[in-house]
């Protein structure tokens, strides 16, 4: 099993810059998340089955005591001691071991899938938590700006301006406070989600506010994403392991038509000083249930076809996921460019002009509030686009990074 740092490093390249807090959460999730632990222990258990499958059955020792002694020429038969060993057809144990090895590879792939899912979910929860922090900050800034206007508006009302101006500001303040409170109420839920993912028990103490890198993430070309996903994703490993398991079970079904043997020895104890009677036994299990063995072969063949179809389905799903995530990242980055290059600068300029007009009496309070509201909405949408870009990049990284080998 790779070290925790190496596991985290799979997600730290190119797509998103990890802040130290996020890296710490990822490390903690790998150590303590019960889903990761469950999947890993299932893999460890599977690795122990090969040795069991390759071993012969334990020899059988038996003891018999005659209730009514059988008289023989040399004396009465009193008891029998016997030992026997079952011997399968040559190659059967080796095939059972190969089936167990393939199942262990499948268990490792399931562990790797679960590990990736947990790391992916931790990253997504962290990003969403960071977005909530940014949205809360924006709402607080907007509330502060509106509160700064209140003494100005009150002065104007005292000077003879319409009372409706003050009422309009009070309404806007109440709406903004409600929006801020709504955002704050979302924090405990996101906090609990992140704590559960890292393996903690959610409590009253909230995690520190996370921060999100302001740099838009980058990603490889669509073709590279698709190739990496198809060649390196553990779902492909799992599908191949299932094919290997099915093929070995098919070989095992062919062997099941062969006879198995039992080799043994016994000794009959004779009373009255008579000599013991010794013997050897050879037993053969005759495979005469032809319908049973034919059904086993047909079942194995169907499972093999199912495994082949599953691999094709996984390849199609991964290719589709690569296309979807690449398009999502591209669209989110395009939104970011629009906000940064056009919409936010224009809105900021409109706010500056409206503030100047408000000071000179050319613009109403409603005009100013509307201009600032538009700017705030654009800034929030810009933050949403940044979070969406990071989430898409994070998912791409989870889709494309090579995983550790079960042999390491």
C-alpha positions as CSV (number, residue, x, y, z in Angstrom):
1,X,0.0,0.0,0.0
2,X,1.3,3.4,-1.0
3,X,2.0,5.9,1.8
4,X,-0.6,8.5,2.6
5,X,1.6,11.3,1.1
6,X,1.9,9.4,-2.2
7,X,-1.8,8.8,-2.3
8,X,-2.5,12.5,-1.8
9,X,0.1,13.4,-4.4
10,X,-2.0,11.7,-7.0
11,X,-4.5,14.5,-6.7
12,X,-2.1,17.4,-6.2
13,X,-0.7,17.8,-9.7
14,X,-1.8,20.3,-12.3
15,X,-5.5,20.4,-11.5
16,X,-5.6,22.4,-8.3
17,X,-3.2,23.9,-5.8
18,X,-3.7,22.2,-2.4
19,X,-3.6,24.4,0.6
20,X,-2.2,22.9,3.7
21,X,-5.6,22.5,5.4
22,X,-7.0,20.6,2.4
23,X,-3.9,18.3,2.3
24,X,-4.3,17.6,6.1
25,X,-8.0,16.7,5.6
26,X,-7.0,14.3,2.8
27,X,-4.4,12.6,4.9
28,X,-6.8,12.3,7.8
29,X,-9.5,10.8,5.5
30,X,-7.1,8.1,4.3
31,X,-6.2,7.2,7.9
32,X,-9.6,7.3,9.6
33,X,-12.4,7.2,7.1
34,X,-14.3,3.9,7.8
35,X,-15.2,3.3,4.2
36,X,-11.5,3.4,3.2
37,X,-10.6,1.1,6.1
38,X,-13.4,-1.3,5.3
39,X,-12.3,-1.6,1.6
40,X,-8.7,-2.0,2.6
41,X,-9.3,-4.8,5.1
42,X,-11.5,-6.6,2.6
43,X,-8.5,-6.5,0.2
44,X,-6.1,-7.8,2.9
45,X,-8.5,-10.6,3.6
46,X,-8.7,-11.5,-0.1
47,X,-4.9,-11.8,-0.3
48,X,-5.0,-14.5,2.3
49,X,-7.3,-16.8,0.3
50,X,-4.7,-17.9,-2.3
51,X,-2.6,-19.8,0.2
52,X,-5.8,-21.5,1.5
53,X,-7.0,-22.4,-2.0
54,X,-3.7,-24.0,-3.1
55,X,-3.5,-26.2,0.0
56,X,-4.6,-29.8,0.1
57,X,-7.5,-30.8,2.3
58,X,-6.4,-31.8,5.8
59,X,-5.8,-35.6,6.1
60,X,-8.7,-37.5,7.8
61,X,-7.9,-39.8,10.7
62,X,-10.7,-42.1,11.9
63,X,-11.0,-44.6,14.8
64,X,-13.5,-47.4,15.0
65,X,-14.3,-49.6,18.0
66,X,-16.1,-52.9,17.4
67,X,-19.1,-53.3,19.7
68,X,-19.4,-57.0,18.8
69,X,-15.9,-58.3,18.2
70,X,-15.5,-60.3,15.0
71,X,-13.5,-63.5,15.6
72,X,-10.8,-64.3,13.2
73,X,-8.3,-67.1,13.0
74,X,-5.7,-65.1,15.0
75,X,-8.1,-63.5,17.5
76,X,-11.0,-61.0,17.8
77,X,-11.0,-57.7,15.8
78,X,-11.2,-54.9,18.4
79,X,-10.6,-51.6,16.7
80,X,-9.6,-50.0,13.5
81,X,-7.3,-47.0,12.9
82,X,-7.4,-45.3,9.5
83,X,-5.9,-42.2,7.8
84,X,-6.8,-40.9,4.4
85,X,-5.9,-37.9,2.1
86,X,-8.1,-36.5,-0.6
87,X,-6.1,-35.7,-3.8
88,X,-7.7,-33.6,-6.5
89,X,-6.9,-33.9,-10.2
90,X,-3.5,-32.4,-11.1
91,X,-3.8,-28.7,-11.7
92,X,-7.0,-28.1,-9.8
93,X,-5.3,-26.6,-6.7
94,X,-3.2,-24.3,-8.9
95,X,-6.3,-23.1,-10.7
96,X,-8.1,-22.4,-7.4
97,X,-5.1,-20.3,-6.4
98,X,-5.2,-18.3,-9.6
99,X,-8.9,-17.7,-9.0
100,X,-8.1,-16.5,-5.5
101,X,-5.3,-14.2,-6.8
102,X,-7.6,-12.7,-9.4
103,X,-10.3,-12.1,-6.7
104,X,-7.6,-10.4,-4.6
105,X,-6.8,-8.1,-7.5
106,X,-10.5,-7.3,-7.8
107,X,-10.6,-6.5,-4.1
108,X,-7.6,-4.2,-4.4
109,X,-9.3,-2.4,-7.3
110,X,-12.5,-2.0,-5.2
111,X,-10.4,-0.5,-2.4
112,X,-8.7,1.9,-4.9
113,X,-12.0,2.9,-6.2
114,X,-13.3,3.6,-2.7
115,X,-10.1,5.4,-1.8
116,X,-10.4,7.7,-4.8
117,X,-14.1,8.3,-4.2
118,X,-13.4,9.4,-0.6
119,X,-10.5,11.7,-1.6
120,X,-12.7,13.1,-4.4
121,X,-15.5,13.8,-2.0
122,X,-13.3,15.4,0.6
123,X,-11.9,17.7,-2.1
124,X,-15.4,18.6,-3.4
125,X,-16.7,19.2,0.1
126,X,-13.7,21.4,0.8
127,X,-14.2,23.5,-2.3
128,X,-17.9,23.9,-1.6
129,X,-17.1,25.0,2.0
130,X,-14.6,27.5,0.6
131,X,-17.2,28.8,-1.8
132,X,-19.6,29.3,1.1
133,X,-16.9,31.3,2.9
134,X,-16.4,33.6,-0.1
135,X,-20.2,34.0,-0.6
136,X,-20.5,34.9,3.1
137,X,-17.7,37.4,2.9
138,X,-19.4,39.1,-0.1
139,X,-22.7,39.3,1.7
140,X,-21.0,40.9,4.7
141,X,-19.3,43.4,2.5
142,X,-22.6,44.3,0.9
143,X,-24.2,44.7,4.3
144,X,-21.4,46.9,5.4
145,X,-21.8,49.2,2.4
146,X,-25.5,49.5,2.9
147,X,-25.0,50.4,6.6
148,X,-22.5,53.1,5.6
149,X,-25.3,54.6,3.5
150,X,-27.8,54.8,6.4
151,X,-26.5,58.0,8.1
152,X,-26.3,59.7,4.7
153,X,-29.9,58.8,3.9
154,X,-31.1,59.9,7.3
155,X,-29.4,63.2,6.9
156,X,-31.1,63.7,3.6
157,X,-34.5,62.8,5.1
158,X,-33.9,65.4,7.8
159,X,-33.1,67.9,5.1
160,X,-36.5,67.3,3.4
161,X,-35.9,64.2,1.2
162,X,-38.7,61.7,0.8
163,X,-39.1,59.2,3.7
164,X,-39.5,56.4,1.0
165,X,-35.7,56.6,0.5
166,X,-35.0,55.6,4.1
167,X,-37.7,52.9,3.9
168,X,-36.2,51.5,0.7
169,X,-32.8,51.3,2.4
170,X,-34.3,49.6,5.5
171,X,-35.9,47.0,3.2
172,X,-32.6,46.3,1.4
173,X,-30.8,46.0,4.7
174,X,-33.3,43.5,6.0
175,X,-33.0,41.5,2.8
176,X,-29.2,41.5,2.9
177,X,-29.2,40.5,6.6
178,X,-31.6,37.6,5.7
179,X,-29.3,36.5,2.9
180,X,-26.3,36.6,5.2
181,X,-28.1,34.6,7.9
182,X,-29.1,32.0,5.3
183,X,-25.5,31.6,4.2
184,X,-24.4,31.2,7.8
185,X,-27.0,28.6,8.5
186,X,-25.6,26.5,5.7
187,X,-22.2,26.2,7.4
188,X,-23.0,23.5,10.0
189,X,-24.3,21.2,7.3
190,X,-21.2,21.5,5.1
191,X,-19.0,21.3,8.2
192,X,-20.6,18.0,9.2
193,X,-20.3,16.6,5.7
194,X,-16.5,17.4,5.7
195,X,-16.0,16.0,9.2
196,X,-17.7,12.7,8.4
197,X,-15.6,12.3,5.2
198,X,-12.4,12.7,7.1
199,X,-13.6,10.2,9.7
200,X,-14.6,12.5,12.5
201,X,-17.7,12.6,14.6
202,X,-19.5,15.9,13.8
203,X,-19.6,18.1,16.9
204,X,-20.4,21.6,18.1
205,X,-17.0,22.9,17.2
206,X,-16.9,24.0,13.6
207,X,-13.8,23.5,11.4
208,X,-11.9,26.6,10.4
209,X,-13.1,28.4,7.3
210,X,-11.2,26.9,4.3
211,X,-9.7,29.0,1.6
212,X,-9.8,28.3,-2.2
213,X,-7.0,29.0,-4.6
214,X,-7.9,32.1,-6.7
215,X,-5.9,30.7,-9.6
216,X,-8.1,29.0,-12.2
217,X,-7.2,25.3,-12.6
218,X,-5.6,23.8,-15.7
219,X,-6.2,20.5,-17.3
220,X,-4.8,18.3,-20.1
221,X,-6.4,17.9,-23.5
222,X,-9.6,15.9,-23.9
223,X,-7.8,13.2,-25.7
224,X,-5.2,12.8,-22.9
225,X,-7.9,12.8,-20.3
226,X,-9.8,10.0,-22.1
227,X,-6.6,8.0,-22.6
228,X,-5.5,8.4,-19.0
229,X,-8.9,7.4,-17.7
230,X,-9.2,4.3,-19.9
231,X,-5.7,3.1,-19.2
232,X,-5.3,4.0,-15.5
233,X,-8.6,4.0,-13.7
234,X,-9.2,1.3,-11.1
235,X,-12.6,0.5,-12.6
236,X,-10.6,-0.8,-15.6
237,X,-8.4,-2.8,-13.3
238,X,-11.5,-4.2,-11.6
239,X,-13.1,-5.2,-14.9
240,X,-9.9,-6.9,-16.1
241,X,-9.7,-8.8,-12.7
242,X,-13.2,-10.0,-13.2
243,X,-12.4,-11.2,-16.7
244,X,-9.4,-13.1,-15.3
245,X,-11.5,-14.6,-12.5
246,X,-14.1,-15.7,-15.0
247,X,-11.5,-17.3,-17.3
248,X,-9.9,-19.2,-14.4
249,X,-13.3,-20.4,-13.2
250,X,-14.0,-21.6,-16.7
251,X,-10.8,-23.6,-16.6
252,X,-11.7,-24.9,-13.2
253,X,-15.1,-26.0,-14.5
254,X,-13.3,-28.0,-17.2
255,X,-11.2,-29.7,-14.5
256,X,-14.3,-30.5,-12.4
257,X,-15.2,-33.3,-14.9
258,X,-12.0,-35.1,-13.9
259,X,-12.0,-37.6,-11.1
260,X,-10.5,-36.9,-7.7
261,X,-8.8,-39.5,-5.5
262,X,-8.5,-40.6,-1.9
263,X,-5.4,-42.4,-0.7
264,X,-5.4,-44.0,2.7
265,X,-4.1,-46.6,5.1
266,X,-5.7,-48.6,7.9
267,X,-4.8,-50.9,10.7
268,X,-7.1,-53.4,12.4
269,X,-6.1,-54.3,16.0
270,X,-6.5,-57.9,16.8
271,X,-7.0,-59.1,20.4
272,X,-5.6,-62.0,22.3
273,X,-2.1,-61.2,21.0
274,X,-3.0,-61.6,17.4
275,X,-1.1,-59.7,14.7
276,X,-2.7,-56.5,13.4
277,X,-4.1,-56.5,9.9
278,X,-2.8,-53.6,7.8
279,X,-4.1,-52.3,4.5
280,X,-4.1,-49.4,2.0
281,X,-7.1,-47.9,0.3
282,X,-7.5,-46.0,-3.0
283,X,-10.8,-44.2,-3.6
284,X,-11.9,-42.5,-6.8
285,X,-14.7,-40.0,-7.1
286,X,-16.4,-40.7,-10.4
287,X,-17.7,-37.7,-12.2
288,X,-20.9,-39.2,-13.7
289,X,-23.3,-36.2,-13.2
290,X,-22.8,-34.9,-16.7
291,X,-25.6,-32.4,-16.7
292,X,-24.1,-30.8,-13.6
293,X,-20.7,-30.4,-15.2
294,X,-22.2,-29.1,-18.4
295,X,-24.2,-26.5,-16.4
296,X,-21.0,-25.4,-14.6
297,X,-19.2,-24.9,-18.0
298,X,-22.2,-23.0,-19.4
299,X,-22.3,-20.8,-16.3
300,X,-18.6,-20.1,-16.5
301,X,-18.9,-19.2,-20.1
302,X,-21.8,-16.8,-19.4
303,X,-19.9,-15.1,-16.6
304,X,-16.9,-14.7,-18.9
305,X,-19.1,-13.0,-21.5
306,X,-20.6,-10.8,-18.8
307,X,-17.1,-9.7,-17.7
308,X,-16.2,-8.8,-21.3
309,X,-19.3,-6.8,-21.7
310,X,-18.7,-5.1,-18.3
311,X,-15.2,-4.0,-19.5
312,X,-16.7,-2.4,-22.6
313,X,-19.3,-0.7,-20.6
314,X,-16.7,0.8,-18.2
315,X,-14.6,2.1,-21.1
316,X,-17.7,3.8,-22.6
317,X,-18.6,5.3,-19.2
318,X,-15.1,6.6,-18.5
319,X,-14.9,8.1,-22.0
320,X,-18.3,9.8,-21.5
321,X,-17.2,11.1,-18.0
322,X,-14.0,12.5,-19.5
323,X,-15.9,14.4,-22.2
324,X,-18.5,15.7,-19.7
325,X,-15.9,16.9,-17.1
326,X,-13.7,18.5,-19.8
327,X,-16.7,20.4,-21.1
328,X,-17.7,21.5,-17.6
329,X,-14.2,22.8,-16.9
330,X,-14.0,24.6,-20.2
331,X,-17.4,26.2,-19.7
332,X,-16.6,27.3,-16.1
333,X,-13.3,28.9,-17.2
334,X,-15.1,30.7,-20.0
335,X,-17.5,32.1,-17.4
336,X,-14.5,33.2,-15.3
337,X,-13.0,35.1,-18.3
338,X,-16.3,36.8,-19.0
339,X,-16.6,38.0,-15.4
340,X,-13.0,39.1,-15.2
341,X,-12.6,40.7,-18.6
342,X,-16.0,42.3,-19.2
343,X,-18.9,41.9,-16.7
344,X,-17.3,42.8,-13.4
345,X,-15.1,45.7,-14.6
346,X,-18.2,47.2,-16.4
347,X,-20.3,46.7,-13.3
348,X,-17.7,48.2,-11.0
349,X,-17.5,51.2,-13.3
350,X,-21.3,51.6,-13.1
351,X,-21.2,51.5,-9.3
352,X,-18.4,54.1,-9.2
353,X,-20.4,56.4,-11.5
354,X,-23.7,55.8,-9.7
355,X,-22.0,56.6,-6.3
356,X,-20.7,59.9,-7.7
357,X,-24.2,60.7,-9.1
358,X,-25.7,59.8,-5.8
359,X,-23.4,62.2,-4.0
360,X,-24.4,65.0,-6.4
361,X,-28.1,64.2,-6.4
362,X,-28.2,62.9,-9.9
363,X,-29.0,59.3,-8.9
364,X,-31.4,57.9,-6.4
365,X,-30.7,55.5,-3.6
366,X,-32.6,52.9,-5.6
367,X,-30.2,53.4,-8.5
368,X,-27.2,53.0,-6.2
369,X,-28.5,49.9,-4.5
370,X,-29.4,48.3,-7.8
371,X,-25.9,49.0,-9.2
372,X,-24.3,47.5,-6.1
373,X,-26.6,44.6,-6.1
374,X,-25.7,43.8,-9.7
375,X,-22.0,44.0,-8.8
376,X,-22.4,41.7,-5.8
377,X,-24.4,39.2,-7.9
378,X,-21.7,39.1,-10.5
379,X,-19.0,38.7,-7.9
380,X,-20.9,35.8,-6.4
381,X,-21.4,34.2,-9.8
382,X,-17.7,34.7,-10.5
383,X,-16.9,32.9,-7.2
384,X,-19.4,30.1,-8.2
385,X,-17.6,29.8,-11.6
386,X,-14.2,29.5,-9.9
387,X,-15.6,26.8,-7.5
388,X,-17.1,24.9,-10.4
389,X,-13.8,25.0,-12.3
390,X,-11.9,23.7,-9.3
391,X,-14.5,20.9,-8.8
392,X,-14.4,19.9,-12.4
393,X,-10.5,19.9,-12.3
394,X,-10.6,17.9,-9.1
395,X,-12.9,15.3,-10.6
396,X,-10.7,15.0,-13.7
397,X,-7.7,14.4,-11.5
398,X,-9.6,11.6,-9.7
399,X,-10.5,10.2,-13.1
400,X,-7.1,10.2,-14.6
401,X,-4.4,9.7,-12.0
402,X,-2.6,6.4,-12.0
403,X,-3.2,4.4,-8.8
404,X,-0.7,2.3,-6.7
405,X,-0.1,-1.3,-7.6
406,X,-1.4,-4.0,-5.2
407,X,2.1,-5.6,-5.3
408,X,3.7,-2.6,-3.6
